Amino acid sequence: MRVIAGSARGAALYGAKGRKLRPVLDRVKESMFNLLSDRVEDARVLDLFAGVGSFGIEALSRGAHRADFIEQHAATARAINENLNRAHLQDRGVVHVARLPGGLAAARGLYGLIFIDPPFRIDQRLLDVLFRLIYNRGLLEEDGLAIYRYSPHGNYKPPVDKWLLEERRDYGDSIVSIYSPVRRDGRKKGKNLERSNLPWHF
């Protein structure tokens, strides 16, 4: 695995020894970040179920301001720190060793992008708690996005009273859905179309 664009382009990303990885294919990651376009620049990023830190490090390489990584396995968290050092991005990334959803307590402030990349066999009840906590705690900026990667065999969908599906892409081995939070008054908020290549749907 590697960083595919930006200041750290080509930097290798390694996992902890002895731990099975679920790597993100370059074509999937590149497509995702092309969709996000200029929303990455200067964004605060939260990378959940961070693994090797692939999404958060890619965002930092492309100009994100800061990234918080939440990973439950200590050895894997150490690997993220090593990957940040290898990419010369260690000053802009913080790794938290915590199990989700409780680990959201480590998140501070508002985020422009939240990447959610859980194990494909995760308990869907946990996912529901996680999405509800992200919304109820107001972790996303008003025009922030949650990017959720999951198995093509998964059928979990975040609660429709809290999340609006903006885009869905099927990559064969995985699916990526991009959500925005519904406004507190229940109305779907408008988007600044110039900020992204996303074909917003209302």
LOVOTOR-94070 format. One record per residue (C-alpha): chain; x, y, z. Coordinates in nm, 3 decimals, decimal comma. Last residue first. Layout:
BEGIN
chain  px  py  pz
A  X  Y  Z
...
! end
This chain:
BEGIN
chain  px  py  pz
A  -3,181  1,640  -0,351
A  -2,883  1,479  -0,528
A  -2,530  1,617  -0,531
A  -2,311  1,516  -0,824
A  -1,987  1,534  -0,627
A  -1,715  1,728  -0,804
A  -1,673  1,950  -0,501
A  -1,657  2,303  -0,366
A  -1,825  2,461  -0,667
A  -2,149  2,280  -0,586
A  -2,196  2,476  -0,265
A  -2,453  2,251  -0,109
A  -2,808  2,302  0,017
A  -2,936  2,158  0,341
A  -3,192  1,885  0,367
A  -3,445  1,988  0,629
A  -3,485  1,807  0,960
A  -3,446  2,119  1,176
A  -3,116  1,977  1,300
A  -2,985  1,966  0,947
A  -2,938  1,623  0,792
A  -2,576  1,508  0,810
A  -2,396  1,442  0,481
A  -2,325  1,095  0,351
A  -2,084  0,938  0,103
A  -2,121  0,569  0,023
A  -1,828  0,355  -0,087
A  -1,880  -0,006  -0,192
A  -1,621  -0,283  -0,183
A  -1,482  -0,572  -0,388
A  -1,675  -0,463  -0,695
A  -1,602  -0,091  -0,685
A  -1,963  0,022  -0,635
A  -1,994  0,398  -0,584
A  -2,267  0,572  -0,386
A  -2,314  0,949  -0,360
A  -2,498  1,204  -0,148
A  -2,689  0,980  0,093
A  -2,851  1,206  0,354
A  -2,804  1,116  0,720
A  -2,999  1,190  1,039
A  -3,361  1,099  0,968
A  -3,240  0,841  0,718
A  -3,068  0,634  0,988
A  -2,741  0,497  0,845
A  -2,774  0,205  0,600
A  -2,646  -0,145  0,677
A  -2,683  -0,401  0,396
A  -2,338  -0,550  0,370
A  -2,266  -0,803  0,096
A  -2,090  -0,546  -0,122
A  -1,863  -0,498  0,182
A  -1,821  -0,150  0,327
A  -1,658  0,189  0,288
A  -1,826  0,491  0,453
A  -1,727  0,850  0,380
A  -1,891  1,096  0,619
A  -1,906  1,450  0,483
A  -1,895  1,800  0,630
A  -2,111  2,092  0,516
A  -2,226  2,188  0,865
A  -1,902  2,062  1,018
A  -1,911  1,706  1,140
A  -1,870  1,595  1,501
A  -2,218  1,710  1,604
A  -2,235  1,478  1,905
A  -2,574  1,349  1,791
A  -2,454  1,287  1,436
A  -2,131  1,104  1,517
A  -2,310  0,918  1,796
A  -2,590  0,804  1,564
A  -2,341  0,680  1,306
A  -2,150  0,485  1,570
A  -2,456  0,333  1,736
A  -2,579  0,211  1,398
A  -2,237  0,072  1,315
A  -2,232  -0,119  1,643
A  -2,571  -0,269  1,561
A  -2,428  -0,375  1,227
A  -2,185  -0,610  1,398
A  -1,868  -0,589  1,189
A  -1,800  -0,852  0,924
A  -1,654  -0,610  0,668
A  -1,417  -0,464  0,925
A  -1,491  -0,092  0,956
A  -1,383  0,186  0,717
A  -1,548  0,509  0,833
A  -1,371  0,820  0,705
A  -1,488  1,147  0,859
A  -1,431  1,464  0,660
A  -1,476  1,830  0,753
A  -1,431  1,764  1,122
A  -1,543  1,963  1,423
A  -1,380  1,970  1,765
A  -1,215  1,681  1,945
A  -1,245  1,310  1,880
A  -1,104  1,097  2,162
A  -1,454  1,037  2,299
A  -1,521  0,864  1,968
A  -1,337  0,569  2,122
A  -1,662  0,449  2,277
A  -1,784  0,343  1,930
A  -1,522  0,218  1,880
A  -1,221  0,077  2,062
A  -0,936  0,310  2,143
A  -0,569  0,372  2,066
A  -0,560  0,732  1,945
A  -0,320  0,842  1,671
A  -0,253  1,211  1,610
A  -0,156  1,346  1,267
A  -0,029  1,687  1,158
A  0,325  1,686  1,300
A  0,382  1,325  1,190
A  0,336  1,405  0,821
A  0,687  1,322  0,698
A  0,544  1,026  0,498
A  0,768  0,779  0,681
A  0,683  0,948  1,010
A  0,312  0,915  0,941
A  0,364  0,551  0,844
A  0,550  0,487  1,170
A  0,268  0,648  1,365
A  0,018  0,431  1,178
A  0,227  0,121  1,256
A  0,216  0,210  1,626
A  -0,164  0,217  1,601
A  -0,152  -0,130  1,443
A  0,047  -0,261  1,739
A  -0,193  -0,097  1,985
A  -0,507  -0,242  1,827
A  -0,819  -0,026  1,867
A  -0,752  0,233  1,599
A  -0,874  0,593  1,597
A  -0,680  0,834  1,375
A  -0,708  1,211  1,407
A  -0,603  1,412  1,105
A  -0,494  1,773  1,058
A  -0,489  2,047  0,795
A  -0,570  1,836  0,490
A  -0,339  1,916  0,199
A  -0,331  1,614  -0,030
A  -0,069  1,433  0,179
A  -0,287  1,489  0,484
A  -0,584  1,329  0,306
A  -0,375  1,030  0,197
A  -0,254  0,993  0,555
A  -0,611  0,994  0,685
A  -0,733  0,743  0,429
A  -0,445  0,493  0,457
A  -0,399  0,505  0,833
A  -0,264  0,149  0,851
A  -0,590  0,032  1,009
A  -0,792  0,347  1,083
A  -1,110  0,192  1,216
A  -1,213  0,560  1,211
A  -1,011  0,830  1,032
A  -1,118  1,181  1,141
A  -1,008  1,467  0,917
A  -0,981  1,842  0,968
A  -0,990  1,996  0,623
A  -0,730  2,240  0,488
A  -0,766  2,100  0,133
A  -0,973  1,780  0,135
A  -1,295  1,944  0,014
A  -1,105  2,035  -0,302
A  -1,193  1,706  -0,475
A  -1,398  1,467  -0,263
A  -1,492  1,268  -0,572
A  -1,131  1,256  -0,687
A  -1,042  1,138  -0,338
A  -1,277  0,843  -0,362
A  -1,165  0,751  -0,715
A  -0,800  0,753  -0,608
A  -0,875  0,537  -0,305
A  -1,066  0,283  -0,510
A  -0,808  0,271  -0,789
A  -0,528  0,233  -0,535
A  -0,696  -0,070  -0,379
A  -0,771  -0,034  -0,009
A  -0,597  -0,304  0,191
A  -0,775  -0,537  0,432
A  -0,475  -0,635  0,643
A  -0,418  -0,940  0,861
A  -0,204  -0,871  1,166
A  0,118  -1,065  1,223
A  0,347  -0,769  1,175
A  0,171  -0,435  1,206
A  0,075  -0,270  0,880
A  0,291  -0,082  0,632
A  0,224  0,222  0,415
A  0,483  0,309  0,151
A  0,536  0,671  0,047
A  0,473  0,711  -0,327
A  0,319  1,057  -0,302
A  0,393  1,219  0,033
A  0,334  1,579  -0,081
A  0,028  1,490  -0,283
A  -0,091  1,174  -0,452
A  -0,096  0,793  -0,428
A  0,019  0,719  -0,074
A  0,114  0,353  -0,068
A  0,000  0,000  0,000
! end
